[in-house]
Amino acid sequence: MEPITDQLIFESCNSTWLFDTRHMRFRRILKGVDSGPTQVAVATEWRPYFGLEVDPEGECFSVLLNADGSRLLRSWRHTGDCSQCGEHMTSELALVGLQCE
């Protein structure tokens, strides 16, 4: 397994977004998902992305899922007093065990 050396991490209200910028792929660690008695973090598979657009004046970001940008995911970074969810900053999430495959 090769460790991620070029990574970018965004916290949104519902997920932790991990971007492997070297390999142009991302995954999400979903927050608040009941995974059973062991409470293991639930993460999506690594998916390719073709660009990441971050609003320089706000907290929004867009993940381009194809080369022409016609498919994308939009989200926002969770802040201390979040205007999106109305809650305070969520607790930290351990990333242990979520190595690159």
C-alpha atoms as one frame of an Amber mdcrd trajectory, in Angstrom:
protein
   0.000   0.000   0.000   1.326   3.406  -0.979   0.665   6.217   1.537  -0.985
   9.418   0.379   1.639  12.155   0.277  -0.302  14.855  -1.573  -3.607  15.098
   0.215  -6.239  17.689   0.868  -8.909  17.239   3.544 -12.199  19.139   3.790
 -14.741  18.736   6.571 -18.360  19.179   5.488 -21.433  18.844   7.685 -21.987
  15.209   6.644 -18.583  13.954   5.520 -14.829  14.213   5.670 -13.574  14.588
   2.079 -10.126  13.144   1.316  -8.452  14.234  -1.934  -5.397  12.397  -3.223
  -4.181  15.194  -5.496  -1.285  13.194  -6.925  -3.572  10.464  -8.289  -6.610
  12.737  -8.850  -8.982  10.666  -6.740 -11.183  11.294  -3.718 -13.258   9.487
  -1.134 -15.650  10.502   1.611 -15.851   9.324   5.206 -19.500   9.589   6.144
 -20.357  11.070   9.537 -23.194   9.904  11.754 -23.638   6.522  10.068 -24.453
   3.668  12.422 -22.221   0.835  11.244 -23.147  -1.574  14.000 -21.754  -2.315
  17.451 -18.126  -1.694  16.461 -18.830   1.876  15.197 -16.364   1.603  12.300
 -16.138   4.662  10.029 -17.995   4.204   6.750 -16.009   5.393   3.728 -16.759
   5.448   0.026 -14.436   3.849  -2.501 -11.760   6.003  -4.136 -13.224   7.751
  -7.194 -11.440   9.728  -9.896 -12.010  13.460 -10.195 -11.048  15.889 -12.948
 -10.924  19.154 -11.031 -11.619  20.782  -7.701 -13.079  24.282  -7.591 -12.951
  26.066  -4.242 -14.807  29.350  -3.707 -12.102  31.810  -2.559 -14.657  34.014
  -0.769 -16.846  31.363   0.810 -16.915  27.788   2.016 -18.340  26.111  -1.125
 -16.415  23.651  -3.253 -17.201  21.583  -6.356 -15.691  18.262  -7.390 -15.686
  17.764 -11.181 -16.519  14.131 -11.949 -15.785  14.245 -15.684 -13.436  16.164
 -17.962 -15.992  18.643 -19.304 -17.393  19.455 -15.840 -20.965  18.487 -16.726
 -21.083  16.061 -13.770 -20.086  17.416 -10.380 -20.648  17.273  -6.663 -21.093
  20.468  -4.674 -20.637  20.841  -0.966 -19.393  23.323   1.622 -16.852  23.249
   4.390 -18.254  22.995   7.894 -17.333  26.020  10.003 -17.343  26.762  13.733
 -20.857  28.225  13.690 -22.082  26.615  10.494 -24.737  28.516   8.539 -25.548
  25.356   6.534 -26.452  22.970   9.358 -26.794  25.439  12.238 -24.508  23.425
  14.484 -21.097  23.896  15.975 -17.953  22.208  14.661 -18.151  18.406  14.723
 -15.622  16.316  16.594 -12.475  14.940  15.010 -12.622  11.662  13.119  -9.750
   9.166  13.314  -8.388   8.352   9.867  -6.553   5.254  11.079  -7.203   2.260
   8.870  -8.202   4.266   5.799  -5.014   3.748   3.784  -4.797   3.916   0.006
  -5.580   0.703  -1.778
